[in-house]
Amino acid sequence: MRNPNTPSTQAHNAAGLDRLDPVLQHRSRLGACVLLSTVDVLSFSRLKALLGETDGNLGAQLRKLEEAGYVTVNKEFEKRKPVSWYSLSPTGRAVLKEHLGGLEALIKAAGM
């Protein structure tokens, strides 16, 4: 069993924590980025259904991702209805990869 107080274990844990992005620590923001990483675009309504969020909450979380430069949005009209299409930006993809790597390091450090 690994001693959690050894310097190497503490450094490994800290290295994982240092890789976590504060913007992605919210469930909806992380979920949206993971979903967007698997496709070219997703509509707001599809993200809402997949994440089980309200319009207001999802809108606020996507706005934070957009402000951070992690997602891009393209707004258009389809059959006279507005549709917002979201994509993960190259920056968002890189940050997500680093964040997930940090989570993986923490899981390994926990011995799981």
C-alpha positions as a printed NumPy array, in Angstrom:
array([[  0.   ,   0.   ,   0.   ],
       [  1.291,   3.417,  -0.938],
       [  1.878,   5.935,   1.849],
       [ -0.031,   9.128,   0.96 ],
       [  2.46 ,  11.225,   2.89 ],
       [  5.528,  10.326,   0.848],
       [  6.924,  13.176,  -1.214],
       [  6.6  ,  11.225,  -4.481],
       [  2.909,  10.482,  -3.895],
       [  2.21 ,  14.075,  -2.888],
       [  4.03 ,  15.376,  -5.964],
       [  2.097,  12.985,  -8.218],
       [ -1.212,  14.131,  -6.708],
       [ -0.227,  17.792,  -7.045],
       [  0.801,  17.245, -10.669],
       [ -2.65 ,  15.87 , -11.441],
       [ -4.379,  18.72 ,  -9.636],
       [ -2.259,  21.308, -11.441],
       [ -3.521,  19.957, -14.767],
       [ -7.194,  20.505, -13.934],
       [ -8.776,  23.512, -15.6  ],
       [-11.076,  25.546, -13.317],
       [-13.489,  26.263, -16.174],
       [-14.003,  22.533, -16.772],
       [-14.652,  21.691, -13.133],
       [-18.369,  22.307, -13.556],
       [-20.319,  19.192, -14.566],
       [-22.191,  20.838, -17.437],
       [-19.142,  22.538, -18.923],
       [-17.061,  19.352, -18.779],
       [-19.938,  17.311, -20.173],
       [-20.493,  19.728, -23.041],
       [-16.809,  19.671, -23.985],
       [-16.652,  15.867, -23.842],
       [-19.75 ,  15.6  , -26.043],
       [-18.429,  18.197, -28.492],
       [-15.079,  16.411, -28.697],
       [-16.782,  13.474, -30.431],
       [-18.568,  15.411, -33.198],
       [-18.11 ,  18.409, -35.467],
       [-21.135,  20.315, -34.105],
       [-24.086,  19.877, -31.762],
       [-27.148,  22.053, -31.469],
       [-28.104,  23.733, -28.227],
       [-31.244,  21.596, -28.029],
       [-29.256,  18.368, -28.48 ],
       [-26.736,  19.381, -25.801],
       [-29.619,  20.271, -23.523],
       [-31.217,  16.841, -23.996],
       [-27.953,  14.926, -23.581],
       [-26.899,  16.837, -20.465],
       [-30.368,  17.066, -18.919],
       [-30.029,  20.8  , -18.325],
       [-32.48 ,  23.689, -18.373],
       [-32.213,  26.344, -21.082],
       [-30.985,  28.946, -18.606],
       [-28.336,  26.815, -16.938],
       [-26.966,  25.378, -20.161],
       [-26.938,  28.804, -21.79 ],
       [-24.919,  30.234, -18.907],
       [-22.444,  27.347, -18.947],
       [-21.95 ,  27.471, -22.717],
       [-21.441,  31.232, -22.501],
       [-18.595,  30.656, -20.004],
       [-17.023,  28.129, -22.363],
       [-17.393,  30.573, -25.245],
       [-15.856,  33.429, -23.227],
       [-12.908,  31.167, -22.35 ],
       [-12.447,  30.386, -26.05 ],
       [-13.199,  26.671, -25.581],
       [-16.262,  26.539, -27.829],
       [-17.503,  28.431, -30.843],
       [-21.129,  29.058, -31.701],
       [-22.759,  29.554, -35.078],
       [-26.299,  30.947, -34.936],
       [-28.604,  30.48 , -37.898],
       [-32.248,  30.047, -38.768],
       [-33.825,  26.779, -39.847],
       [-37.454,  26.933, -40.93 ],
       [-37.676,  30.408, -39.4  ],
       [-36.478,  29.16 , -35.998],
       [-33.15 ,  30.161, -34.457],
       [-30.662,  27.31 , -33.986],
       [-27.325,  27.617, -32.193],
       [-24.637,  25.159, -33.276],
       [-21.69 ,  24.584, -30.93 ],
       [-18.209,  23.272, -31.751],
       [-15.181,  22.582, -29.609],
       [-12.39 ,  24.979, -30.581],
       [ -8.764,  23.851, -30.966],
       [ -8.036,  25.585, -27.653],
       [-10.947,  23.787, -26.029],
       [ -9.746,  20.452, -27.402],
       [ -6.235,  21.009, -25.992],
       [ -7.538,  22.141, -22.597],
       [ -9.937,  19.189, -22.409],
       [ -7.121,  16.754, -23.207],
       [ -4.948,  18.253, -20.457],
       [ -7.832,  18.275, -17.968],
       [ -8.7  ,  14.633, -18.647],
       [ -5.004,  13.757, -18.334],
       [ -4.984,  15.413, -14.92 ],
       [ -8.047,  13.431, -13.86 ],
       [ -6.382,  10.238, -15.074],
       [ -3.244,  11.043, -13.06 ],
       [ -5.341,  11.614,  -9.947],
       [ -7.169,   8.319, -10.449],
       [ -3.855,   6.48 , -10.84 ],
       [ -2.46 ,   8.215,  -7.748],
       [ -5.491,   7.036,  -5.801],
       [ -4.675,   3.459,  -6.873],
       [ -7.905,   2.959,  -8.758]])
